């Protein structure tokens, strides 16, 4: 199965006969759950992005605000101060640049600075978020999150997690299209770990192929180093490489078009071997 997604200066091509695209995570926050503070300095961020590109990353996803459970929203001025120097430095790196933000003002400024994709954990529900991106030509990743980062992991509850997440994603994509956004610009993300316990995460993962078929949109999966990997393996965040790579392979087998990962080299190698053996 082939498909494409328009993403700013790029057209992403998906081919299930090959591997999914690999989105490399570049956290430039001091408080990310996984690698907070490691790439705050501009030089470190650029070096890390260049390393991920050399390792085979197809997309670079820059996050300047942590959305780990319990975190409070970051003032937009501070988020922009972190983001813009890195974005300006990397916009001509030869790969699509995605910006991970839920703030409409940051979305607008990021697009003016050359971002190719906006990856919104809030599913473009924030007032003015749809308007901030509608008239651009950037790619849009619509993610599901129950509640907000500050309270999302306080007893999350669903009657049917697969159905409810699917309904949300369909509605969010439809809302974007009603504002003139081409369907070719949208991909979907079930939002593993965002307002979901382990049972919810596993239920969603086992039904990835169903979700993709029902919504008929490119599917992005991001579980790298997340708590579900820790719960399944009993390992702390810095020791979740094997579990994260295994999850990326399972996502690929269930039809993921993009996998969002910290460990690009290991994931790319594993996907190459997996595809050669299947």
NUGU-882731 format. One line per 3 residues: number of its first residue (from 1); their letters; for each residue x, y, z of C-alpha. Coordinates in nm, 3 decimals. Example, Ala and Ser with C-alpha at 12.3 -4.5 7.8 and 13.67 -1.06 7.14 Angstrom:
// NUGU-882731
1> as> 1.230 -0.450 0.780  1.367 -0.106 0.714
// end
This chain:
// NUGU-882731
1> xxx> 0.000 0.000 0.000  0.133 0.341 -0.097  0.034 0.686 0.013
4> xxx> 0.161 1.042 0.037  0.136 1.333 0.277  0.205 1.693 0.189
7> xxx> 0.436 1.842 0.448  0.543 2.199 0.374  0.841 2.186 0.136
10> xxx> 0.819 1.807 0.115  0.586 1.533 0.000  0.627 1.231 0.225
13> xxx> 0.585 0.896 0.054  0.463 0.593 0.246  0.515 0.242 0.117
16> xxx> 0.418 -0.056 0.331  0.649 -0.274 0.123  0.937 -0.074 0.270
19> xxx> 0.993 0.051 0.623  0.791 0.329 0.786  0.948 0.672 0.798
22> xxx> 1.150 0.740 1.111  1.088 1.065 1.297  1.380 1.152 1.522
25> xxx> 1.296 1.325 1.852  1.492 1.639 1.937  1.397 1.759 2.285
28> xxx> 1.538 2.102 2.362  1.376 2.123 2.704  1.540 2.112 3.048
31> xxx> 1.270 1.880 3.182  1.178 1.616 2.923  1.102 1.277 3.078
34> xxx> 1.374 1.108 2.872  1.663 1.337 2.784  1.576 1.670 2.941
37> xxx> 1.862 1.917 2.929  2.088 1.711 2.704  2.026 1.923 2.394
40> xxx> 1.940 2.265 2.538  2.249 2.436 2.398  2.217 2.532 2.031
43> xxx> 2.536 2.353 1.934  2.425 2.034 2.108  2.084 2.046 1.941
46> xxx> 2.238 2.091 1.596  2.487 1.811 1.655  2.210 1.578 1.769
49> xxx> 1.994 1.656 1.466  2.286 1.598 1.229  2.362 1.270 1.405
52> xxx> 2.003 1.151 1.365  2.003 1.245 0.996  2.326 1.049 0.947
55> xxx> 2.163 0.753 1.124  1.869 0.755 0.881  1.605 0.987 1.028
58> xxx> 1.349 1.095 0.768  1.194 1.374 0.979  1.324 1.579 1.274
61> xxx> 1.066 1.662 1.543  1.168 1.953 1.768  1.001 1.989 2.107
64> xxx> 1.061 2.300 2.321  0.794 2.228 2.584  0.781 1.913 2.792
67> xxx> 0.438 1.743 2.798  0.531 1.476 3.052  0.257 1.390 3.305
70> xxx> 0.206 1.657 3.568  0.383 1.940 3.386  0.229 2.287 3.372
73> xxx> 0.199 2.484 3.044  0.505 2.681 2.936  0.471 3.054 2.857
76> xxx> 0.477 3.098 2.479  0.765 3.345 2.499  0.988 3.094 2.670
79> xxx> 0.891 2.817 2.428  0.975 3.042 2.133  1.307 3.148 2.287
82> xxx> 1.408 2.784 2.302  1.264 2.683 1.966  1.342 2.952 1.712
85> xxx> 1.725 2.947 1.717  1.723 2.570 1.665  1.456 2.587 1.397
88> xxx> 1.641 2.857 1.203  1.963 2.655 1.227  1.802 2.332 1.102
91> xxx> 1.545 2.443 0.847  1.784 2.375 0.558  1.913 2.043 0.693
94> xxx> 1.758 1.846 0.404  1.484 1.684 0.612  1.130 1.797 0.697
97> xxx> 1.124 1.980 1.029  0.831 1.910 1.259  0.755 2.126 1.561
100> xxx> 0.591 1.961 1.860  0.370 2.231 2.014  0.016 2.288 2.138
103> xxx> 0.044 2.668 2.141  -0.116 2.855 1.845  0.123 3.150 1.874
106> xxx> 0.419 2.913 1.861  0.262 2.735 1.563  0.238 3.061 1.370
109> xxx> 0.594 3.166 1.449  0.730 2.819 1.372  0.564 2.819 1.030
112> xxx> 0.704 3.164 0.952  1.048 3.031 1.050  1.026 2.739 0.807
115> xxx> 0.865 2.445 0.990  0.718 2.180 0.761  0.490 2.007 1.011
118> xxx> 0.306 2.091 1.331  0.272 1.799 1.572  0.004 1.889 1.828
121> xxx> -0.046 1.665 2.130  -0.371 1.853 2.193  -0.522 1.763 1.857
124> xxx> -0.566 2.130 1.753  -0.833 2.176 2.021  -0.676 2.491 2.168
127> xxx> -0.868 2.803 2.059  -0.711 2.950 1.744  -0.499 2.639 1.678
130> xxx> -0.688 2.542 1.364  -0.679 2.898 1.237  -0.303 2.915 1.305
133> xxx> -0.230 2.631 1.063  -0.520 2.619 0.818  -0.386 2.859 0.553
136> xxx> -0.033 2.718 0.549  0.081 2.413 0.352  0.241 2.234 0.647
139> xxx> 0.174 1.878 0.748  -0.039 1.831 1.060  -0.022 1.550 1.312
142> xxx> -0.345 1.519 1.509  -0.288 1.339 1.839  -0.537 1.218 2.099
145> xxx> -0.492 1.320 2.460  -0.746 1.283 2.739  -0.748 1.600 2.951
148> xxx> -0.417 1.792 2.975  -0.057 1.699 3.062  -0.099 1.837 3.415
151> xxx> -0.382 1.592 3.496  -0.398 1.337 3.213  -0.260 1.047 3.416
154> xxx> -0.494 1.095 3.712  -0.720 0.789 3.675  -0.777 0.797 3.296
157> xxx> -1.102 0.623 3.202  -1.269 0.501 2.883  -1.573 0.288 2.809
160> xxx> -1.406 0.173 2.486  -1.063 0.325 2.431  -1.029 0.220 2.065
163> xxx> -1.368 0.358 1.970  -1.331 0.682 2.168  -0.983 0.758 2.038
166> xxx> -1.099 0.683 1.684  -1.399 0.914 1.717  -1.178 1.194 1.850
169> xxx> -0.922 1.161 1.571  -1.191 1.151 1.302  -1.361 1.457 1.448
172> xxx> -1.036 1.651 1.479  -0.937 1.571 1.120  -1.284 1.670 0.998
175> xxx> -1.264 2.001 1.184  -0.936 2.081 1.009  -1.084 1.991 0.670
178> xxx> -1.386 2.213 0.738  -1.138 2.501 0.770  -0.988 2.426 0.429
181> xxx> -0.707 2.190 0.525  -0.644 1.927 0.258  -0.677 1.568 0.374
184> xxx> -0.332 1.512 0.219  -0.180 1.727 0.495  -0.310 1.524 0.791
187> xxx> -0.179 1.225 0.982  -0.311 1.075 1.305  -0.151 0.963 1.634
190> xxx> -0.343 0.764 1.901  -0.138 0.934 2.172  0.018 0.651 2.370
193> xxx> 0.069 0.753 2.732  -0.136 1.071 2.705  -0.430 1.011 2.938
196> xxx> -0.403 0.633 2.915  -0.296 0.353 3.148  -0.114 0.039 3.040
199> xxx> -0.435 -0.147 2.957  -0.552 0.141 2.736  -0.215 0.161 2.562
202> xxx> -0.207 -0.212 2.490  -0.564 -0.207 2.361  -0.483 0.074 2.122
205> xxx> -0.161 -0.088 2.006  -0.327 -0.418 1.928  -0.585 -0.230 1.720
208> xxx> -0.355 -0.001 1.524  -0.436 -0.168 1.193  -0.808 -0.131 1.263
211> xxx> -0.772 0.239 1.353  -0.574 0.309 1.039  -0.822 0.125 0.818
214> xxx> -1.121 0.299 0.976  -0.979 0.650 0.946  -0.785 0.591 0.622
217> xxx> -0.510 0.839 0.708  -0.135 0.807 0.759  -0.062 0.669 1.106
220> xxx> 0.213 0.798 1.337  0.310 0.590 1.641  0.524 0.723 1.924
223> xxx> 0.601 0.492 2.217  0.978 0.536 2.242  1.102 0.507 2.603
226> xxx> 0.752 0.574 2.738  0.612 0.446 3.065  0.434 0.156 2.892
229> xxx> 0.775 0.024 2.788  0.895 0.065 3.145  0.591 -0.113 3.284
232> xxx> 0.634 -0.405 3.044  1.009 -0.443 3.097  1.063 -0.314 3.448
235> xxx> 1.342 -0.089 3.315  1.412 0.279 3.390  1.387 0.527 3.105
238> xxx> 1.754 0.508 3.001  1.734 0.129 2.968  1.432 0.104 2.738
241> xxx> 1.612 0.079 2.404  1.530 -0.286 2.335  1.168 -0.247 2.439
244> xxx> 1.128 0.070 2.232  1.275 -0.092 1.920  1.048 -0.394 1.966
247> xxx> 0.747 -0.163 1.988  0.855 0.021 1.671  0.873 -0.312 1.485
250> xxx> 0.528 -0.411 1.610  0.393 -0.072 1.503  0.541 -0.120 1.157
253> xxx> 0.381 -0.464 1.134  0.045 -0.306 1.217  0.070 -0.046 0.945
256> xxx> 0.242 0.255 1.104  0.357 0.503 0.839  0.579 0.701 1.076
259> xxx> 0.747 0.589 1.399  0.862 0.864 1.635  1.175 0.756 1.823
262> xxx> 1.471 0.869 2.032  1.707 0.593 1.916  1.721 0.644 1.541
265> xxx> 2.016 0.422 1.447  1.891 0.115 1.634  1.538 0.160 1.503
268> xxx> 1.647 0.204 1.140  1.868 -0.106 1.156  1.596 -0.314 1.318
271> xxx> 1.340 -0.206 1.059  1.577 -0.295 0.774  1.629 -0.645 0.913
274> xxx> 1.260 -0.691 0.993  1.156 -0.595 0.641  1.421 -0.818 0.480
277> xx> 1.296 -1.117 0.680  0.924 -1.067 0.625
// end
